[in-house]
């Protein structure tokens, strides 16, 4: 699924629960690697695509978020703590 297509919300979303179910379904399709050697399996790419999907979906869901002042989401992303990567690589913290 192309990323731009994944930001389109279905008509008739009635509540945030349905919104988040839709976003999770789209995220599974967008982020699933097609093979073990797929570059999409790179964790940086996966986190970036997930953040972009969340941000764009929030902006497109006018009923709860959208672009209106006071409701607009201004950031979606992930924080990576390098100290945790050192622990995983070295085997001790």
MMTF fields as JSON, N, C-alpha, C and O atoms, coordinates in Angstrom:
{
  "mmtfVersion": "1.0.0",
  "mmtfProducer": "UNKNOWN",
  "numBonds": 371,
  "numAtoms": 372,
  "numGroups": 93,
  "numChains": 1,
  "numModels": 1,
  "chainsPerModel": [1],
  "groupsPerChain": [93],
  "chainIdList": ["A"],
  "bondAtomList": [4, 2, 8, 6, 12, 10, 16, 14, 20, 18, 24, 22, 28, 26, 32, 30, 36, 34, 40, 38, 44, 42, 48, 46, 52, 50, 56, 54, 60, 58, 64, 62, 68, 66, 72, 70, 76, 74, 80, 78, 84, 82, 88, 86, 92, 90, 96, 94, 100, 98, 104, 102, 108, 106, 112, 110, 116, 114, 120, 118, 124, 122, 128, 126, 132, 130, 136, 134, 140, 138, 144, 142, 148, 146, 152, 150, 156, 154, 160, 158, 164, 162, 168, 166, 172, 170, 176, 174, 180, 178, 184, 182, 188, 186, 192, 190, 196, 194, 200, 198, 204, 202, 208, 206, 212, 210, 216, 214, 220, 218, 224, 222, 228, 226, 232, 230, 236, 234, 240, 238, 244, 242, 248, 246, 252, 250, 256, 254, 260, 258, 264, 262, 268, 266, 272, 270, 276, 274, 280, 278, 284, 282, 288, 286, 292, 290, 296, 294, 300, 298, 304, 302, 308, 306, 312, 310, 316, 314, 320, 318, 324, 322, 328, 326, 332, 330, 336, 334, 340, 338, 344, 342, 348, 346, 352, 350, 356, 354, 360, 358, 364, 362, 368, 366],
  "bondOrderList": [1, 1, 1, 1, 1, 1, 1, 1, 1, 1, 1, 1, 1, 1, 1, 1, 1, 1, 1, 1, 1, 1, 1, 1, 1, 1, 1, 1, 1, 1, 1, 1, 1, 1, 1, 1, 1, 1, 1, 1, 1, 1, 1, 1, 1, 1, 1, 1, 1, 1, 1, 1, 1, 1, 1, 1, 1, 1, 1, 1, 1, 1, 1, 1, 1, 1, 1, 1, 1, 1, 1, 1, 1, 1, 1, 1, 1, 1, 1, 1, 1, 1, 1, 1, 1, 1, 1, 1, 1, 1, 1, 1],
  "groupList": [{"groupName": "UNK", "atomNameList": ["N", "CA", "C", "O"], "elementList": ["N", "C", "C", "O"], "formalChargeList": [0, 0, 0, 0], "bondAtomList": [1, 0, 2, 1, 3, 2], "bondOrderList": [1, 1, 2], "singleLetterCode": "X", "chemCompType": "L-PEPTIDE LINKING"}],
  "groupTypeList": [0, 0, 0, 0, 0, 0, 0, 0, 0, 0, 0, 0, 0, 0, 0, 0, 0, 0, 0, 0, 0, 0, 0, 0, 0, 0, 0, 0, 0, 0, 0, 0, 0, 0, 0, 0, 0, 0, 0, 0, 0, 0, 0, 0, 0, 0, 0, 0, 0, 0, 0, 0, 0, 0, 0, 0, 0, 0, 0, 0, 0, 0, 0, 0, 0, 0, 0, 0, 0, 0, 0, 0, 0, 0, 0, 0, 0, 0, 0, 0, 0, 0, 0, 0, 0, 0, 0, 0, 0, 0, 0, 0, 0],
  "groupIdList": [1, 2, 3, 4, 5, 6, 7, 8, 9, 10, 11, 12, 13, 14, 15, 16, 17, 18, 19, 20, 21, 22, 23, 24, 25, 26, 27, 28, 29, 30, 31, 32, 33, 34, 35, 36, 37, 38, 39, 40, 41, 42, 43, 44, 45, 46, 47, 48, 49, 50, 51, 52, 53, 54, 55, 56, 57, 58, 59, 60, 61, 62, 63, 64, 65, 66, 67, 68, 69, 70, 71, 72, 73, 74, 75, 76, 77, 78, 79, 80, 81, 82, 83, 84, 85, 86, 87, 88, 89, 90, 91, 92, 93],
  "secStructList": [7, 7, 2, 2, 2, 2, 6, 7, 7, 7, 6, 6, 7, 7, 1, 2, 2, 2, 2, 2, 2, 2, 2, 2, 2, 2, 2, 2, 2, 2, 2, 7, 7, 1, 1, 6, 6, 7, 4, 4, 4, 1, 2, 2, 2, 2, 2, 2, 2, 2, 2, 2, 2, 2, 2, 2, 2, 2, 2, 2, 7, 6, 6, 6, 1, 6, 6, 1, 6, 6, 6, 7, 7, 7, 7, 7, 7, 7, 7, 7, 7, 2, 2, 2, 2, 2, 2, 2, 2, 2, 1, 7, 7],
  "xCoordList": [0.856, 0.0, 0.895, 1.739, 0.728, 1.503, 1.15, 0.003, 2.147, 1.954, 0.865, 0.044, 0.833, -0.169, -1.585, -2.484, -1.791, -3.113, -3.509, -4.696, -2.533, -2.841, -3.388, -3.96, -3.232, -3.736, -5.214, -5.825, -5.789, -7.21, -8.054, -7.872, -8.97, -9.853, -11.169, -11.673, -11.725, -13.02, -14.124, -14.061, -15.114, -16.254, -17.012, -17.065, -17.586, -18.435, -17.728, -18.306, -16.482, -15.852, -16.645, -16.789, -17.151, -18.074, -17.439, -17.947, -16.333, -15.719, -14.225, -13.722, -13.532, -12.088, -11.721, -10.676, -12.554, -12.269, -12.198, -11.262, -13.171, -13.17, -11.975, -11.376, -11.637, -10.476, -9.197, -8.426, -8.979, -7.756, -7.738, -6.667, -8.876, -8.92, -8.477, -7.71, -8.98, -8.598, -7.093, -6.423, -6.565, -5.14, -4.291, -3.278, -4.677, -3.926, -3.947, -2.931, -5.09, -5.201, -4.3, -3.595, -4.333, -3.496, -2.02, -1.201, -1.67, -0.275, 0.25, 1.388, -0.558, -0.13, 0.181, 1.169, -0.657, -0.436, 0.75, 1.537, 0.874, 1.936, 3.312, 4.296, 3.38, 4.67, 5.13, 6.275, 4.276, 4.65, 5.692, 5.465, 6.826, 7.825, 7.33, 6.684, 7.634, 7.191, 8.112, 7.73, 9.315, 10.244, 11.254, 11.37, 11.984, 12.963, 14.045, 14.596, 14.358, 15.391, 14.816, 15.54, 13.52, 12.851, 13.407, 13.506, 13.774, 14.276, 13.255, 13.638, 11.976, 10.955, 11.109, 10.531, 11.893, 12.117, 13.076, 13.212, 13.736, 14.634, 13.826, 12.83, 14.223, 13.437, 13.307, 12.289, 14.296, 14.192, 13.111, 12.31, 13.097, 12.075, 10.69, 9.747, 10.566, 9.274, 8.76, 7.599, 9.618, 9.188, 8.834, 7.866, 9.599, 9.313, 7.976, 7.186, 7.729, 6.459, 5.277, 4.217, 5.454, 4.382, 4.074, 2.907, 5.103, 4.901, 4.208, 3.308, 4.621, 4.003, 2.542, 1.687, 2.258, 0.884, 0.021, -1.084, 0.516, -0.243, -0.503, -1.636, 0.536, 0.391, -0.614, -1.514, -0.463, -1.374, -2.799, -3.747, -2.957, -4.303, -4.969, -6.159, -4.202, -4.758, -5.243, -6.332, -4.444, -4.85, -6.09, -6.909, -6.232, -7.368, -8.647, -9.721, -8.553, -9.746, -10.259, -9.993, -10.989, -11.462, -12.394, -12.425, -13.145, -14.126, -13.474, -14.067, -12.272, -11.635, -10.336, -9.989, -9.616, -8.322, -8.296, -8.623, -7.911, -7.92, -6.884, -5.848, -7.185, -6.249, -6.717, -6.069, -7.828, -8.389, -7.507, -6.888, -7.462, -6.691, -7.194, -8.4, -6.266, -6.619, -6.807, -6.802, -6.972, -7.155, -6.067, -5.941, -5.296, -4.31, -3.168, -2.625, -2.82, -1.664, -0.449, -0.419, 0.553, 1.683, 2.916, 3.914, 2.868, 4.028, 3.609, 2.767, 4.194, 4.047, 5.381, 5.931, 5.894, 7.198, 7.572, 6.747, 8.823, 9.347, 10.706, 11.464, 11.0, 12.311, 13.102, 12.588, 14.343, 15.218, 16.335, 17.039, 16.484, 17.525, 18.752, 18.722, 19.824, 21.026, 21.622, 22.255, 21.432, 21.975, 21.354, 22.014, 20.104, 19.457, 20.047, 20.126, 20.46, 21.059, 22.437, 22.826, 23.166, 24.462, 24.281, 25.049, 23.275, 23.007, 22.703, 23.194, 21.909, 21.547, 22.748, 22.911, 23.591, 24.746, 25.832, 26.401, 26.114, 27.206, 26.742, 27.534, 25.476, 24.952, 24.94, 24.538, 25.375, 25.304, 25.113, 25.447, 24.58, 24.337, 25.303, 25.248],
  "yCoordList": [-1.175, 0.0, 1.229, 1.375, 2.116, 3.361, 4.204, 4.224, 4.894, 5.664, 6.722, 6.879, 7.447, 8.51, 7.943, 8.582, 6.765, 6.139, 5.75, 5.699, 5.477, 5.026, 6.149, 5.876, 7.401, 8.525, 8.811, 9.578, 8.213, 8.423, 7.7, 6.506, 8.423, 7.824, 7.419, 8.123, 6.303, 5.901, 6.845, 7.406, 7.007, 7.84, 7.151, 5.923, 7.947, 7.401, 6.977, 6.248, 7.417, 7.125, 7.856, 9.078, 7.116, 7.707, 8.07, 8.94, 7.419, 7.718, 7.406, 6.864, 7.76, 7.559, 6.082, 5.71, 5.237, 3.801, 3.275, 2.556, 3.625, 3.204, 3.81, 3.162, 5.047, 5.715, 4.932, 4.63, 4.608, 3.895, 2.469, 1.958, 1.824, 0.498, 0.602, -0.223, 1.634, 1.843, 2.109, 1.525, 2.988, 3.319, 2.074, 1.876, 1.245, 0.015, -0.946, -1.562, -1.075, -1.943, -1.453, -2.238, -0.146, 0.434, 0.296, -0.007, 0.513, 0.399, -1.017, -1.193, -2.016, -3.405, -3.651, -4.306, -3.128, -3.314, -2.497, -2.97, -1.279, -0.389, -0.834, -0.733, -1.318, -1.592, -3.033, -3.335, -3.924, -5.334, -5.527, -5.137, -6.122, -6.377, -7.466, -8.423, -7.312, -8.304, -9.52, -10.59, -9.362, -10.476, -10.109, -8.935, -11.085, -10.773, -9.797, -9.078, -9.758, -8.84, -7.496, -6.653, -7.296, -6.058, -4.88, -4.961, -3.78, -2.603, -2.036, -1.332, -2.322, -1.832, -2.453, -1.964, -3.539, -4.171, -3.361, -3.646, -2.372, -1.495, -0.744, -0.107, -0.799, -0.213, 1.295, 1.85, 1.971, 3.425, 3.747, 4.662, 3.004, 3.198, 2.911, 3.657, 1.833, 1.453, 2.548, 2.949, 3.037, 4.092, 5.377, 6.049, 5.721, 6.927, 6.823, 7.767, 5.686, 5.492, 5.488, 6.031, 4.882, 4.866, 6.273, 6.635, 7.066, 8.44, 9.272, 10.057, 9.102, 9.832, 9.436, 10.289, 8.139, 7.653, 8.258, 8.729, 8.247, 8.824, 10.312, 10.773, 11.057, 12.498, 12.815, 13.633, 12.177, 12.436, 12.01, 12.684, 10.902, 10.436, 11.387, 11.678, 11.873, 12.853, 14.103, 14.609, 14.592, 15.79, 15.544, 16.446, 14.338, 14.043, 13.703, 13.657, 13.466, 13.139, 14.425, 14.695, 15.196, 16.512, 16.458, 17.404, 15.385, 15.31, 15.357, 15.878, 14.824, 14.783, 15.579, 16.108, 15.672, 16.333, 17.419, 18.574, 17.051, 17.979, 19.074, 18.927, 20.183, 21.306, 22.525, 23.571, 22.399, 23.539, 23.892, 23.021, 25.171, 25.617, 24.946, 24.794, 24.548, 23.931, 22.429, 21.765, 21.877, 20.425, 19.794, 18.57, 20.607, 20.096, 19.383, 19.888, 18.212, 17.485, 18.067, 18.126, 18.497, 19.155, 18.265, 18.686, 17.044, 16.167, 14.726, 14.441, 13.836, 12.397, 11.774, 12.039, 10.963, 10.369, 9.347, 8.913, 8.974, 7.991, 8.469, 9.077, 8.198, 8.526, 7.245, 6.245, 7.281, 6.123, 6.496, 7.488, 5.705, 5.938, 5.115, 3.885, 5.798, 5.113, 4.223, 3.216, 4.572, 3.734, 2.342, 1.364, 2.242, 0.937, 0.105, -1.119, 0.764, 0.04, -0.491, -1.578, 0.269, -0.198, -1.447, -2.401, -1.443, -2.609, -3.84, -4.934, -3.655, -4.79, -5.285, -6.489, -4.362, -4.734, -5.399, -6.414, -4.818, -5.313, -6.457, -7.335, -6.457, -7.506, -7.146, -7.953, -5.944, -5.464, -3.95, -3.275, -3.439, -1.991, -1.344, -0.133],
  "zCoordList": [0.0, 0.0, 0.0, 0.885, -0.978, -0.973, 0.244, 0.692, 0.769, 1.994, 1.845, 2.749, 0.737, 0.558, 0.611, 1.158, 0.057, 0.1, 1.513, 1.834, 2.35, 3.706, 4.572, 5.628, 4.163, 4.955, 4.706, 5.449, 3.684, 3.403, 4.443, 4.682, 5.053, 6.054, 5.41, 4.535, 5.831, 5.266, 5.731, 6.825, 4.898, 5.286, 6.412, 6.484, 7.275, 8.306, 9.58, 10.386, 9.783, 11.071, 12.144, 12.094, 13.1, 14.069, 15.395, 16.103, 15.748, 17.042, 16.987, 16.003, 18.063, 18.104, 18.102, 17.566, 18.686, 18.692, 17.26, 16.909, 16.44, 15.034, 14.291, 13.433, 14.625, 14.017, 14.306, 13.395, 15.579, 15.941, 15.398, 15.07, 15.296, 14.666, 13.205, 12.711, 12.532, 11.134, 11.017, 10.165, 11.87, 11.822, 12.081, 11.41, 13.024, 13.308, 12.127, 11.807, 11.487, 10.313, 9.186, 8.553, 8.944, 7.893, 8.253, 7.385, 9.518, 9.941, 9.719, 9.282, 10.012, 9.792, 8.321, 7.991, 7.446, 6.008, 5.511, 4.692, 6.005, 5.543, 6.033, 5.301, 7.248, 7.866, 7.757, 8.092, 7.301, 7.193, 6.099, 4.953, 6.436, 5.389, 4.448, 4.874, 3.186, 2.211, 2.21, 1.735, 2.737, 2.874, 3.964, 4.316, 4.504, 5.557, 5.119, 5.952, 3.843, 3.359, 2.917, 2.387, 3.133, 2.745, 3.544, 4.768, 2.865, 3.586, 4.57, 5.505, 4.385, 5.318, 6.69, 7.662, 6.784, 8.072, 8.933, 10.123, 8.373, 9.123, 10.169, 9.827, 11.42, 12.508, 12.387, 12.8, 11.84, 11.674, 10.645, 10.839, 9.573, 8.547, 9.094, 8.832, 9.853, 10.422, 11.357, 11.261, 12.263, 13.188, 12.45, 12.807, 11.44, 10.663, 9.935, 9.941, 9.316, 8.615, 9.579, 9.267, 10.738, 11.738, 12.23, 12.38, 12.482, 12.94, 11.862, 12.16, 10.636, 9.533, 9.352, 9.11, 9.469, 9.376, 10.48, 10.214, 11.714, 12.823, 12.607, 12.745, 12.27, 12.093, 10.987, 11.181, 9.84, 8.727, 9.025, 8.621, 9.725, 10.081, 11.062, 10.94, 12.038, 12.979, 12.235, 12.511, 11.305, 10.563, 9.711, 9.532, 9.189, 8.324, 9.082, 8.482, 10.376, 11.167, 11.822, 12.993, 11.048, 11.471, 12.682, 13.47, 12.845, 13.927, 15.306, 16.251, 15.433, 16.75, 16.814, 17.871, 15.705, 15.716, 14.645, 14.918, 13.435, 12.317, 12.406, 13.055, 11.736, 11.649, 12.435, 12.401, 13.136, 13.871, 15.064, 15.676, 15.38, 16.536, 17.802, 17.999, 18.654, 19.918, 19.854, 20.891, 18.661, 18.528, 17.677, 17.631, 17.018, 16.074, 16.8, 17.783, 16.299, 16.797, 16.085, 14.855, 16.851, 16.206, 16.073, 15.487, 16.606, 16.498, 16.73, 17.582, 15.977, 16.213, 15.857, 14.788, 16.734, 16.461, 17.501, 18.305, 17.471, 18.41, 18.889, 18.133, 20.12, 20.689, 20.856, 21.357, 20.437, 20.584, 21.558, 21.363, 22.587, 23.582, 23.215, 23.263, 22.85, 22.394, 23.471, 23.155, 24.73, 25.799, 25.77, 26.12, 25.362, 25.266, 24.134, 24.236, 23.06, 21.951, 22.332, 21.906, 23.127, 23.594, 24.45, 24.33, 25.306, 26.151, 25.304, 25.582, 24.292, 23.429, 22.642, 22.447, 22.189, 21.371, 22.204, 21.803, 23.37, 24.209, 25.095, 25.435, 25.47, 26.324, 27.787, 28.625, 28.105, 29.487, 29.478, 28.504, 30.554, 30.654, 31.628, 31.841]
}
